[in-house]
Amino acid sequence: MIKKIDITNPDIAKEVLSIQIPAYQIEAKLIGFDEIPNLKDTVDSLQQCGETFYGYYMNGNLCGIISFVIASFVLDIHRLFVDPKYFRKGIARQLLDHILYAEAGFDTVIVKTGNKNISALRFYPKYGFDQEEDLVINEQLSMAQFSMKIQLSNCETH
């Protein structure tokens, strides 16, 4: 079950952090960069991030998260992660599908991921995203940015 969650609730923010940290620790190893900002999040920083959050729940357990901001007709995905215990079960795809159909007010979706995160680099093009130029953050990190135009309505994304 996917539902919108209130990240300003401290108990929910703690629950999100309990899977966010392990998920981003794995990404940090994959990309060889352990200074991912999401690894430094706290309950307070999550509560004040200004993002809209949806959670994927299985048997009452939070298994995955997607968060985003919509501005100027662009849905900017800030987080898409799955509890490592639930990798490779299609949860990320279901979360992405959900927001594309549940949200409105955008005609473009963008997302960034570490340039060495091979599974994400494969995931987004399969979903219909186009890779744009890489963003060099510093000597240790470059990010791949992807975008997807939504045609006519949110119901025609693929």
Kinemage of the C-alpha trace (Angstrom):
@kinemage 1
@onewidth
@group {chain A} dominant
@subgroup {mainchain}
@vectorlist {calphas} color= white
{ca met a 1} P 0.000 0.000 0.000
{ca ile a 2} L 1.267 3.473 -0.895
{ca lys a 3} L 0.160 6.479 1.070
{ca lys a 4} L 1.097 10.111 1.520
{ca ile a 5} L 2.883 10.604 4.815
{ca asp a 6} L 3.263 13.582 7.106
{ca ile a 7} L 7.013 14.067 7.433
{ca thr a 8} L 6.448 16.805 10.025
{ca asn a 9} L 5.332 14.090 12.464
{ca pro a 10} L 8.496 13.208 14.444
{ca asp a 11} L 7.575 9.518 14.717
{ca ile a 12} L 7.157 9.261 10.951
{ca ala a 13} L 10.394 11.176 10.357
{ca lys a 14} L 12.203 8.679 12.644
{ca glu a 15} L 10.657 5.786 10.733
{ca val a 16} L 11.772 7.292 7.410
{ca leu a 17} L 15.309 7.788 8.727
{ca ser a 18} L 15.399 4.168 9.904
{ca ile a 19} L 15.352 3.026 6.262
{ca gln a 20} L 16.840 6.107 4.590
{ca ile a 21} L 20.209 5.797 6.315
{ca pro a 22} L 20.814 2.110 5.415
{ca ala a 23} L 19.618 2.686 1.836
{ca tyr a 24} L 21.912 5.667 1.291
{ca gln a 25} L 24.825 3.886 2.992
{ca ile a 26} L 24.577 1.290 0.237
{ca glu a 27} L 24.457 4.000 -2.431
{ca ala a 28} L 27.462 5.686 -0.818
{ca lys a 29} L 29.447 2.455 -1.190
{ca leu a 30} L 28.288 2.037 -4.791
{ca ile a 31} L 29.340 5.516 -5.831
{ca gly a 32} L 32.413 5.758 -3.605
{ca phe a 33} L 31.226 8.890 -1.819
{ca asp a 34} L 30.120 8.857 1.813
{ca glu a 35} L 29.149 12.531 2.044
{ca ile a 36} L 25.686 12.107 0.520
{ca pro a 37} L 23.588 14.829 2.173
{ca asn a 38} L 20.732 12.394 2.895
{ca leu a 39} L 23.089 10.438 5.155
{ca lys a 40} L 23.319 13.508 7.384
{ca asp a 41} L 19.571 14.033 7.743
{ca thr a 42} L 18.043 14.242 11.189
{ca val a 43} L 14.439 14.108 12.321
{ca asp a 44} L 14.482 17.899 12.394
{ca ser a 45} L 15.980 18.312 8.906
{ca leu a 46} L 13.443 15.888 7.446
{ca gln a 47} L 10.574 17.690 9.149
{ca gln a 48} L 11.703 20.980 7.633
{ca cys a 49} L 12.741 19.841 4.141
{ca gly a 50} L 9.564 21.047 2.417
{ca glu a 51} L 9.208 17.887 0.326
{ca thr a 52} L 6.068 15.827 -0.229
{ca phe a 53} L 6.557 12.219 0.918
{ca tyr a 54} L 4.862 8.973 -0.029
{ca gly a 55} L 5.625 5.709 1.705
{ca tyr a 56} L 5.268 2.140 0.515
{ca tyr a 57} L 4.009 -0.124 3.279
{ca met a 58} L 3.975 -3.904 3.336
{ca asn a 59} L 2.344 -5.663 6.275
{ca gly a 60} L 2.436 -2.396 8.194
{ca asn a 61} L 6.178 -1.894 7.650
{ca leu a 62} L 7.600 1.083 5.795
{ca cys a 63} L 9.598 -0.377 2.902
{ca gly a 64} L 10.236 2.533 0.553
{ca ile a 65} L 9.991 6.290 0.151
{ca ile a 66} L 9.659 8.783 -2.640
{ca ser a 67} L 9.769 12.521 -2.007
{ca phe a 68} L 9.608 15.472 -4.327
{ca val a 69} L 8.899 19.140 -4.825
{ca ile a 70} L 6.753 20.544 -7.628
{ca ala a 71} L 7.700 24.018 -8.854
{ca ser a 72} L 7.283 25.722 -12.240
{ca phe a 73} L 5.586 22.618 -13.690
{ca val a 74} L 8.582 20.416 -12.785
{ca leu a 75} L 8.306 17.491 -10.393
{ca asp a 76} L 11.793 17.218 -8.887
{ca ile a 77} L 12.346 13.881 -7.163
{ca his a 78} L 14.566 14.437 -4.143
{ca arg a 79} L 14.517 10.920 -2.678
{ca leu a 80} L 13.632 7.501 -3.990
{ca phe a 81} L 14.881 4.684 -1.828
{ca val a 82} L 13.910 1.250 -0.610
{ca asp a 83} L 14.768 -0.493 2.636
{ca pro a 84} L 17.643 -2.835 1.684
{ca lys a 85} L 15.623 -5.789 3.047
{ca tyr a 86} L 13.140 -5.178 0.209
{ca phe a 87} L 15.459 -4.519 -2.745
{ca arg a 88} L 14.481 -5.905 -6.157
{ca lys a 89} L 10.759 -6.220 -5.433
{ca gly a 90} L 9.533 -3.428 -7.740
{ca ile a 91} L 8.878 -0.990 -4.890
{ca ala a 92} L 10.758 1.934 -6.463
{ca arg a 93} L 8.820 1.493 -9.697
{ca gln a 94} L 5.493 1.378 -7.839
{ca leu a 95} L 6.348 4.540 -5.909
{ca leu a 96} L 7.300 6.344 -9.107
{ca asp a 97} L 4.144 5.150 -10.864
{ca his a 98} L 2.067 6.317 -7.938
{ca ile a 99} L 3.274 9.905 -7.885
{ca leu a 100} L 3.034 10.225 -11.659
{ca tyr a 101} L -0.662 9.373 -11.434
{ca ala a 102} L -1.555 10.784 -8.000
{ca glu a 103} L 0.040 14.215 -8.355
{ca ala a 104} L -0.746 17.043 -10.759
{ca gly a 105} L 0.671 20.396 -11.794
{ca phe a 106} L 3.768 19.252 -13.686
{ca asp a 107} L 4.803 18.448 -17.233
{ca thr a 108} L 8.384 17.385 -16.563
{ca val a 109} L 9.944 15.034 -14.021
{ca ile a 110} L 13.615 15.296 -13.068
{ca val a 111} L 15.799 13.172 -10.840
{ca lys a 112} L 19.510 12.969 -10.050
{ca thr a 113} L 21.590 10.016 -8.952
{ca gly a 114} L 25.239 9.268 -8.382
{ca asn a 115} L 26.968 8.643 -11.702
{ca lys a 116} L 28.321 5.329 -10.404
{ca asn a 117} L 24.948 4.013 -9.208
{ca ile a 118} L 24.579 1.471 -12.013
{ca ser a 119} L 21.171 0.140 -10.951
{ca ala a 120} L 19.692 3.672 -10.946
{ca leu a 121} L 21.434 4.495 -14.240
{ca arg a 122} L 19.652 1.476 -15.749
{ca phe a 123} L 16.319 2.049 -13.976
{ca tyr a 124} L 15.519 5.555 -15.154
{ca pro a 125} L 16.039 5.043 -18.928
{ca lys a 126} L 13.922 1.869 -18.800
{ca tyr a 127} L 11.209 3.998 -17.269
{ca gly a 128} L 11.357 6.577 -20.082
{ca phe a 129} L 13.752 9.127 -18.627
{ca asp a 130} L 16.411 10.708 -20.820
{ca gln a 131} L 19.859 11.210 -19.354
{ca glu a 132} L 21.112 14.764 -19.540
{ca glu a 133} L 24.650 15.989 -19.002
{ca asp a 134} L 26.438 14.985 -15.831
{ca leu a 135} L 26.715 17.457 -12.987
{ca val a 136} L 30.161 17.535 -11.409
{ca ile a 137} L 29.744 18.205 -7.711
{ca asn a 138} L 33.381 17.829 -6.662
{ca glu a 139} L 36.438 15.678 -7.393
{ca gln a 140} L 34.810 12.597 -5.853
{ca leu a 141} L 31.252 12.966 -7.079
{ca ser a 142} L 29.383 13.539 -10.294
{ca met a 143} L 25.643 13.181 -10.656
{ca ala a 144} L 23.629 11.918 -13.584
{ca gln a 145} L 20.510 13.990 -14.181
{ca phe a 146} L 17.496 12.475 -15.888
{ca ser a 147} L 14.331 14.097 -17.163
{ca met a 148} L 11.069 12.934 -18.617
{ca lys a 149} L 8.412 15.026 -20.348
{ca ile a 150} L 4.854 14.123 -19.463
{ca gln a 151} L 2.672 14.120 -22.565
{ca leu a 152} L -0.802 15.666 -22.377
{ca ser a 153} L -1.713 14.282 -18.954
{ca asn a 154} L -0.179 12.335 -16.106
{ca cys a 155} L -1.958 9.243 -17.420
{ca glu a 156} L 0.221 9.093 -20.533
{ca thr a 157} L 3.723 8.824 -19.082
{ca his a 158} L 4.812 5.608 -20.755
